Amino acid sequence: MIEIRGLVKRFGPLRVLDGLNLDLVRGKVTAILGPNASGKTTLIKCILGLTHFQEGTISFDGRLLDGTHTYRRKIGYMPQVARFPDHLRGREIIAMLKDLRGRPESTDERLVEAFQLGSELDKPVDTLSGGTRQKISAVLAFLFDPVMLFLDEPTAGLDPVASSMLKDRILQDRAAGKTIILTSHIMSEIEELADNVVFLLSGRVRFAGPSDEVKSTTGQDGLERALAQIMTRDSNEIPA
C-alpha cells in the first residue's frame, strides 16, 4: 500500500533516514521497530506529510506523493504524545474534527464507549490524566473509519484494561482488511499484534519481513533477543 524508495531526511548534517527503501503491505499489521533515534517517528511523519524529506519518493496506494494532502483523509494517526488545546474539552475536540471533515454522516465512536470516557469528555483536556488523553487520541485516530492507521506507541500510559481493549480493536480492524502501522517498545505487544516487522537502525532498514522470520533467521525464540542480535551484528557496519 505504501512504497518508499531512497528516502533521505536530514536535520542539518545528521541523516536521520539514510536512503531508506521499504514496502508496507496492505491489510496487515506492520511494526516499525528500532532503538531510540533510529528514525521510526521521522519515517511516519514523512509518510504523513508532517515533515519534508530531501531525497527519495513515497507512493500511497499507487500514487506518488507530490505535496498534496488529500490522501491523508484515508489515514488515522495516533501520535506518541497526545497534544490538544488545553482550554478545549474532549467532546469539543471531537466536534471540531468532524467540522473539519465536513460533518460526515457517520463516524466510528465505539472506543468512547469501550473506554467509558463518558463525563471525561466534558472536562478540559488539561485537567485529564495522561492515560485519559491517550484514550481520546485513540478515539480520534479511529473516528473516520480510515483504511490505514499509524499508531505510535499506542498503549503507552494506558491501564491494562484499556490497553487490552485497544489491542482488540487493532486486531478487529486488521481482520476487516485495514492496514495498520505501529511502533512499540513492548515486544510482547508486537508479538501479539504484528504480522510483519521492520527493524530500523541508523535510518536504514536492517530487516523487513514476517515476525516469525526474524526469529528463525537469528535462531532466537523471542523477538526481543532476535532484534538485539541484529543490532549487535549490524551496528558496527553502519557509519554513525
WOPE-V515289 format. One record per residue. RES is the residue in one letter. BURIAL is # if it has 24 or more other ideal C-beta (glycine too) atoms within 12 Angstrom, else .. Layout:
res=RES burial=BURIAL
res=RES burial=BURIAL
This chain:
res=M burial=#
res=I burial=#
res=E burial=#
res=I burial=#
res=R burial=.
res=G burial=.
res=L burial=#
res=V burial=#
res=K burial=#
res=R burial=.
res=F burial=.
res=G burial=.
res=P burial=.
res=L burial=.
res=R burial=#
res=V burial=#
res=L burial=#
res=D burial=#
res=G burial=#
res=L burial=#
res=N burial=#
res=L burial=#
res=D burial=.
res=L burial=#
res=V burial=#
res=R burial=#
res=G burial=.
res=K burial=#
res=V burial=#
res=T burial=#
res=A burial=#
res=I burial=#
res=L burial=#
res=G burial=#
res=P burial=.
res=N burial=.
res=A burial=.
res=S burial=#
res=G burial=#
res=K burial=#
res=T burial=#
res=T burial=#
res=L burial=#
res=I burial=#
res=K burial=#
res=C burial=#
res=I burial=#
res=L burial=#
res=G burial=.
res=L burial=.
res=T burial=.
res=H burial=.
res=F burial=#
res=Q burial=.
res=E burial=.
res=G burial=#
res=T burial=#
res=I burial=#
res=S burial=.
res=F burial=#
res=D burial=.
res=G burial=.
res=R burial=.
res=L burial=.
res=L burial=#
res=D burial=.
res=G burial=.
res=T burial=.
res=H burial=.
res=T burial=.
res=Y burial=#
res=R burial=#
res=R burial=#
res=K burial=#
res=I burial=#
res=G burial=#
res=Y burial=#
res=M burial=#
res=P burial=#
res=Q burial=#
res=V burial=.
res=A burial=#
res=R burial=.
res=F burial=#
res=P burial=.
res=D burial=.
res=H burial=.
res=L burial=#
res=R burial=#
res=G burial=#
res=R burial=#
res=E burial=.
res=I burial=#
res=I burial=#
res=A burial=.
res=M burial=.
res=L burial=#
res=K burial=.
res=D burial=.
res=L burial=.
res=R burial=.
res=G burial=.
res=R burial=.
res=P burial=.
res=E burial=.
res=S burial=.
res=T burial=#
res=D burial=#
res=E burial=#
res=R burial=.
res=L burial=#
res=V burial=#
res=E burial=.
res=A burial=#
res=F burial=#
res=Q burial=.
res=L burial=#
res=G burial=.
res=S burial=.
res=E burial=#
res=L burial=#
res=D burial=.
res=K burial=#
res=P burial=.
res=V burial=#
res=D burial=.
res=T burial=.
res=L burial=#
res=S burial=.
res=G burial=.
res=G burial=#
res=T burial=#
res=R burial=#
res=Q burial=#
res=K burial=#
res=I burial=#
res=S burial=#
res=A burial=#
res=V burial=#
res=L burial=#
res=A burial=#
res=F burial=#
res=L burial=#
res=F burial=#
res=D burial=#
res=P burial=#
res=V burial=#
res=M burial=#
res=L burial=#
res=F burial=#
res=L burial=#
res=D burial=#
res=E burial=#
res=P burial=#
res=T burial=#
res=A burial=#
res=G burial=#
res=L burial=#
res=D burial=.
res=P burial=.
res=V burial=.
res=A burial=#
res=S burial=#
res=S burial=.
res=M burial=#
res=L burial=#
res=K burial=#
res=D burial=.
res=R burial=#
res=I burial=#
res=L burial=.
res=Q burial=.
res=D burial=#
res=R burial=#
res=A burial=.
res=A burial=.
res=G burial=.
res=K burial=#
res=T burial=#
res=I burial=#
res=I burial=#
res=L burial=#
res=T burial=#
res=S burial=#
res=H burial=#
res=I burial=#
res=M burial=#
res=S burial=.
res=E burial=#
res=I burial=#
res=E burial=#
res=E burial=#
res=L burial=#
res=A burial=#
res=D burial=#
res=N burial=#
res=V burial=#
res=V burial=#
res=F burial=#
res=L burial=#
res=L burial=#
res=S burial=#
res=G burial=#
res=R burial=#
res=V burial=#
res=R burial=#
res=F burial=#
res=A burial=#
res=G burial=#
res=P burial=.
res=S burial=#
res=D burial=.
res=E burial=.
res=V burial=#
res=K burial=#
res=S burial=.
res=T burial=.
res=T burial=#
res=G burial=.
res=Q burial=.
res=D burial=.
res=G burial=.
res=L burial=#
res=E burial=#
res=R burial=.
res=A burial=#
res=L burial=#
res=A burial=.
res=Q burial=.
res=I burial=#
res=M burial=#
res=T burial=.
res=R burial=.
res=D burial=#
res=S burial=.
res=N burial=.
res=E burial=.
res=I burial=.
res=P burial=.
res=A burial=.
